[in-house]
Amino acid sequence: MLSGVGLFVVLLLAGVVALYAGAELLVAGAGRLALGIGLRAATVGVTVIAFATTAPELFVSVIGALEVSTDIGLGAILGSNVANIGLVLGVSALIKPLSVGETVMRRHVPFMVLAAILLVIVGANGEISRLEGAVFLLVLAAFTAYLLYYANADPAPELDDPGAGDGIAVKDVALVLAGLVALVLGSRWLVSGGTGLLSALGFSDLFIGLTVLALGTSLPELAASVVGAVRGQTEFAIGNVVGSNIYNVLAVLGIVAVITPIDISSSTLRFELPVLVAFTVLLVGMMGYGRRLTRLDGVGLVAGYAAFVYFLLP
């Protein structure tokens, strides 16, 4: 028989695996479904795929907020966004310097900065209310409409999927459903295992969300960006993180706040939120200089993330 701590570890690991598998299935199925009903590949990439890779954060944050506390959801998003910049892009840049496309800098990065600043402004009074959550969702809708407009206005890429418009396949529906089931199970296991393990060790809900849950939900972004860097698709690695950070704040925190208002502690206002803004501004500066992230930039980002986790320790 497993001890209490042993069971929490098993649940934690099972949750991470299920979240990763669920995200992979959802991305594959949703992408094919969107192409099947006639959406262009570019449109799919900036909408369906971007939101699908944020699904782990959404499920973990909502389930954590409902079953444990809103600190879990808030911590998971803040920690995931910092991990996306410091760990995911840092490791990817160490593998191969990352090129920054003009489209990402002009169309996507401003919204990433806006989302971070909006979070600080809205949370300054110590709470994200249902109304403010709705505002996040309205900004998200505007962002998505903006992307759809430019994705459809741009010339069609030569490598658009030849199967686009072929209709909906049962296999793709099955992939989406299997992905959703895996995400629900994985989220429950990750929340249960992570909170049980670290609570037994005396850590707070916010710390749990900022570290274990944030890292677990960032796995899809980490895997996708590292694979993209290895294969030479460096612009994808950056676009993946920028899109994820936008959806994490506007979609996930927006949905959680509409369900149940999110309380923000004074310590979070003093440390975690300023750190997120600092990482975001640092990333924009690095990307703007020479339109690439070098290996030296990667070292700086990873070191910054390590320092962030160190200062979270009680």
N, C-alpha and C positions, 0 to 999 in steps of 0.2 A: 504493500500500500504506500502511495505517495504521501509525504508529509504536507502540511499546509503550504509551506514555502515552495516545495517541489511542484505541487499542483499549480501554483501561481506562475512558476517559470514555464511549465508545459503549456498553460493557457496563453501566456505571453508569446511564446515562440509560434504556437499554432495560429494565433491571431495575426502575427506578422506574415506568415506564409499565406494564410487565407486572403488577407488584404492584397498582397502582391498578386496572387493568382486571380482574384476577383477583378482587380484593376486591369490586368492584362486581357481577361475575357471581355470585360465591358468595353475597353478601347477597341478591340478587334471587332466585336459584334456591332457596336454603335457606328463605327466608321464605315463598315460594309453596308449597314442599313441605310445610312445617310447617302452614300454613293448610289445605292440601289434605287432610291426614290428620286435621284437626279441632281442632288447637290454636287457642286464642283469640289474637287479634291482640296483646293485651297480653302474653301468655305468650311469643309469638314475639319481641317487641321486647326483652324483658329476658333472653332466653336465646340463641336462635338467632342473632339479629342481633348481639348484643353479642359473642358468641364469634367469629362470622364476621369482624367487623371487626378482631379480634385475630389473624386467620390470618397476615397478613404477618409480624408479630413472631414467631409460632410457627415458621414455615418458615425465616425468616432465622436465628433463634437456634439451631434444631436443626441446620441445615445448616452454619452457621458454627462451632458447637461441635464437630461431627463432622469437618469438613474443615479448619478453621483452629485455633481454640482456644476454650475456654469463655469467655475474655475478650470474644470477639465477641458471644456470646449475652447475657452479663451486661450488657455495655455497651449493646447494642441496647435492652434492656428498661429499664435505668435512664435512658438518654437519651430513650427514647420517652415514658416517664412524665413526665419533667420537661418535655419538649417539648409533651406533651398539655396540661399545666397552663399553662406559661408562654407557649407560642406559639399553640396551638390555641384555648384559651379566651381568651387575651389578644387575639388578632386578632378573634375572634368578638365579644367585648365592645366592641372599638373600632368594629365595624360597627354593632352595636345592643346596648344594655344587655340583659343576660341575666337573665330571671326564674328563680328557684330554687324548684322545686315542693316541697311538704311531703313528698311520697313519697320524693323523691330524698334530702332531708336526713335523714329518719328511717330509711329502709330501706337506702339504698345507700352514702351517705357513711361511716357507721360501719365498713362492711366495707372501704372504700378506706383508711381510717386504719389499721384492723387489719392489712391486707395489708402496708402500708409498715412498721409497727412490727414485725410478724412477720419480715419480711425482715431488718431490722436485728438482731433478737435471734438469729435462726437463723444469720445470717452473721457474728456477732461473733467466732467462733472461726476465721474465715478460710476456711470451706468450707461449701457446702450439699451435704450427703450425699444418697445415694439415699433413705435413711429420711426425711430432712427434706423431700425432694422429694415423697415420698408423703404427708407431713403437709400440705403445700401443697395437694395434690390432694384430700385429705379435707376440708379447709376449703372448697375450691372446691365440692365436692359439697354441703356443708351450705349454702353461700350460694345455690347454684342451687335446692336444695330449698326454701329459705326464700322465694326469689322466686316459684317456681312455686306455693307454697301461697298467698301473698298475691295473686298474679295471678289465680288461680282463685277465691279467696274474695271478691275485689272484684266489685261489680256490673259486668256486661258493658257495655262502652262502646257507645253508639249507632252509632258508625261502624265497628264490627267488619266485617271483610271479608265481603261477602255470598257470596263463593265458598268460604268455609271449609267443609271436609268434602266437597268435590267429588271428592276422590281425587287420585292422583298423575298428573301429566302428564309425557309424555316430554320435552317442551320444558324443563320445570323440572329434570329429571334431567340433561339436556344442559348446562344453565346451570351446575349445580353441578360437573359433571365438567370443563367448560371452565375454570371458575374455579380449580379445584384444579391443573389443568395449568399455567395462567398463573402461579399462585402458586409452584409448584415451579420453573418456568423463571426467573421474575422474581427469586426468592430467590437462585438460583445466580448469575445475572448480577450482581445487586446486590452479593453477597458477593465475587464474583471481581473486579468492576470497582472497588468501593470499597477492598477490601484491597490490590489491586494498585497503584492510584493512590497511595494515602496511604502504603503501605509503601515505594514508590519514593521518596517525599518524606521518609521517615524517621520517620513517625508510628507509635505503638504500636497493637496490636490493640484495646486498651480504648478508646483515643481514637477509632479508626475506628468502633467500635460505638456509642460515645456521641454521635457527630456525624452522619456521613454515613448510616450504616445506620439510626440512630434516626429521622432526618428522613425518610428514604425510606419506612420502615414506618409513619410517622405520617400519611402523605398521605391515606389513607382517612378517618381521624378529622378531619383538617384540612378536607378537602373537604366531608364530611358536616356538620360543625359550622358552617362558614362559610355553606353553602347554607341550613342551618336558620336561622341568624341573619338572612340576607337575606330569607328567606320569612316571618320573624316567628315561627318555631317555636323560640323561644329555650330552652325547657325541654329540648328534644331535644338541643341543643348541649351542655348540661351533663351530661345523663344519658349521652350518648355517651362523653364523656371519663371520667366516674366509672366507668362499666362497663368501659371499655377498660383503665383503670389497675388495676382489680381482677383482670381476667382475665390481664393481662400478667404480674403477679407470681405469682398462684396457679396459673394454667394453664401458661403458657409456661415459667417458671423451674421449676415443679414437674415438667413433662415432661422438660425438658433435664436436670435433676438426677437423675431416675430413670434416664435413658439413660447419663449420665456425670456424676459429681460435679463441682460448680462451685467452682473456687478463687477466693477473693476476696482481693485484695492489701490490704496495710495502708494504702496510699494511698487506695484506694476506701473503706475503712472510715472513714477520716478526712475525706474530702471528698464523694464522690458520694452515698453513702448518707445522710449528714446533710443534704445539699442536697435530696435527694428528700423526706425527712421534713419539712424546712423549707417546701418548696413546698406539700406536702400540708396542713400545719397552716395556712399562710398562706391557701390557697384556702378551707379550712373556715371560717376567721375572716371572710374576705371574703363568703362565701355566707351565713353566719349573720347578718351585719350587714345588716338590711333585706331579707333574702331576695332579693338581686339582685347581679349584677356590673355595676358602672358602667363608663363609658368610662375614668374615672380608674383604676379597678382594672385595666382592660385595659392601660393604659400601664405600670402598675407590674409586671404579669406579664410583658409583652414585654421590658421593661428588665431584669427579673430573669433572664430566659432568656438575653438577650444577654450579661449579666455572667457567667453560668454558662459559656457557650461560650468567652468571653474567657479565663477562668481555667483552662480546659482546655488552652489553647494552651501548647506547651512553651516 
